[in-house]
């Protein structure tokens, strides 16, 4: 289903599909362009240090998952960016931006305020639908509308990178940081 979802994504605007469920086979099978893909993979030592406080079963599960992803990435020639704890989030972000510099420059780009606001709204709506989808499962309990998540400020200003903590109910309509509406 994940492969079908990735296959169904539009070619524009540029889309980031992330998560451990995105298989590296999408590169080998030509679904994703190798120049527009990267798997962030923790080193074994870094992962163990990050999971030190977790129960043994969880550490084992995450280790197995990391190993499977690493093996698939190698088997399909998927590009990997190793995360070992020596670089901070900003440095990793820069490394990913450098990897995708040509794709970003090629565009398409959301050049207008309306375009940027539409993309931010779409991103927030996706979070709303994920929460509602989870609570639609027969075993899920609670009111999805009262769940609080972090949503992107939808002001659309290029310099804005703020997030807003809000309920799903509130985020069903545009969300703005204070003073950005």
HELIX and SHEET records of a PDB file:
HELIX    1   1 UNK A    2  UNK A    8  1                                   7    
HELIX    2   2 UNK A   25  UNK A   28  1                                   4    
HELIX    3   3 UNK A   34  UNK A   36  5                                   3    
HELIX    4   4 UNK A   44  UNK A   50  1                                   7    
HELIX    5   5 UNK A   56  UNK A   76  1                                  21    
HELIX    6   6 UNK A   89  UNK A   99  1                                  11    
HELIX    7   7 UNK A  101  UNK A  106  1                                   6    
HELIX    8   8 UNK A  113  UNK A  135  1                                  23    
HELIX    9   9 UNK A  144  UNK A  146  5                                   3    
HELIX   10  10 UNK A  168  UNK A  171  1                                   4    
SHEET    1   A 2 UNK A  39  UNK A  42  0                                        
SHEET    2   A 2 UNK A  80  UNK A  83  1                                        
SHEET    1   B 2 UNK A 148  UNK A 152  0                                        
SHEET    2   B 2 UNK A 163  UNK A 167 -1                                        
END                                                                             
